[in-house]
Amino acid sequence: MAPFYGIIVVDYYLIKRQHLNMQELFSSAPGSAYYYVNGWNTRALIAFGVAAMFSLSTVLVPALSALGGFGWMIGAALGGLFYYGLMRQFKAAPALAQQ
């Protein structure tokens, strides 16, 4: 769950810049602001998968067992970092930033 937390924090504060379109937040229409690709944000899924693999490896790989106590924080940081790297070209639109 740590990568998911990192992705949510980065999306809200860095990508969306604390501005959400409440009218379209729960819309499943293909043209809505939060629809992405067939309803799935594939960039978020990729960032989650890569960061989750690292978090799991701190538990399963004996060489990384020293990082086990920090697995949650590292997973959240990596999830946010990977997500920001994948989404940096999709900053908040000016229309959303002015609402």
C-alpha positions as CSV (number, residue, x, y, z in Angstrom):
1,M,0.0,0.0,0.0
2,A,3.0,2.3,0.4
3,P,3.5,3.0,-3.3
4,F,-0.2,3.8,-3.6
5,Y,0.2,6.4,-0.9
6,G,3.2,8.0,-2.6
7,I,1.3,8.1,-5.9
8,I,-1.8,9.8,-4.4
9,V,0.3,12.4,-2.6
10,V,2.4,13.2,-5.7
11,D,-0.7,13.3,-7.9
12,Y,-2.6,15.7,-5.6
13,Y,0.3,18.1,-4.7
14,L,2.6,18.0,-7.7
15,I,0.6,16.9,-10.7
16,K,-2.9,18.4,-10.0
17,R,-1.5,21.2,-7.8
18,Q,-4.2,20.8,-5.2
19,H,-7.0,21.5,-7.7
20,L,-9.6,18.8,-8.5
21,N,-12.6,19.1,-10.8
22,M,-15.3,17.9,-8.5
23,Q,-17.9,17.7,-11.3
24,E,-15.7,15.1,-13.2
25,L,-14.1,13.4,-10.3
26,F,-16.6,10.5,-10.2
27,S,-17.5,10.6,-13.9
28,S,-16.8,7.5,-16.0
29,A,-17.4,9.2,-19.3
30,P,-14.6,8.7,-21.8
31,G,-13.9,12.4,-22.3
32,S,-13.8,13.3,-18.6
33,A,-10.7,14.8,-16.9
34,Y,-9.8,11.7,-14.9
35,Y,-10.7,9.0,-17.5
36,Y,-7.1,8.2,-18.8
37,V,-7.0,5.0,-20.9
38,N,-10.2,2.9,-20.8
39,G,-10.7,4.1,-17.2
40,W,-7.2,3.1,-16.0
41,N,-4.2,5.3,-15.4
42,T,-1.6,3.0,-16.8
43,R,1.3,5.3,-15.7
44,A,0.1,5.0,-12.1
45,L,-0.2,1.2,-12.4
46,I,3.4,1.0,-13.8
47,A,4.7,3.2,-11.0
48,F,2.8,1.1,-8.4
49,G,4.1,-2.2,-9.8
50,V,7.7,-1.2,-9.9
51,A,7.7,0.3,-6.4
52,A,5.7,-2.6,-5.0
53,M,8.3,-5.0,-6.3
54,F,11.0,-3.2,-4.4
55,S,8.9,-3.1,-1.2
56,L,8.3,-6.8,-1.5
57,S,11.9,-7.5,-2.2
58,T,12.9,-5.9,1.1
59,V,10.9,-8.7,2.8
60,L,11.7,-11.6,0.5
61,V,15.3,-11.0,-0.6
62,P,17.8,-11.8,2.3
63,A,20.3,-9.3,1.0
64,L,17.8,-6.5,1.4
65,S,16.5,-7.6,4.8
66,A,18.3,-4.7,6.5
67,L,15.9,-2.3,4.7
68,G,12.8,-4.2,5.9
69,G,12.0,-1.6,8.5
70,F,12.2,1.1,5.9
71,G,10.3,-0.7,3.2
72,W,7.1,1.3,3.7
73,M,8.9,4.7,3.4
74,I,11.1,3.6,0.5
75,G,8.1,2.1,-1.3
76,A,6.1,5.3,-0.9
77,A,9.0,7.5,-2.0
78,L,9.7,5.2,-5.0
79,G,6.0,5.1,-6.0
80,G,5.8,8.9,-5.9
81,L,9.1,9.3,-7.7
82,F,8.2,6.9,-10.5
83,Y,4.7,8.3,-10.9
84,Y,6.1,11.9,-11.1
85,G,8.6,10.8,-13.7
86,L,5.9,9.2,-15.8
87,M,3.3,12.0,-15.3
88,R,5.4,15.2,-15.4
89,Q,4.1,16.1,-18.8
90,F,0.5,16.0,-17.6
91,K,0.5,18.9,-15.2
92,A,-2.7,20.5,-14.1
93,A,-4.5,22.2,-17.0
94,P,-4.9,26.0,-16.7
95,A,-8.7,25.6,-16.5
96,L,-8.4,23.4,-13.5
97,A,-5.8,25.6,-11.8
98,Q,-8.1,28.6,-11.9
99,Q,-11.1,26.9,-10.3
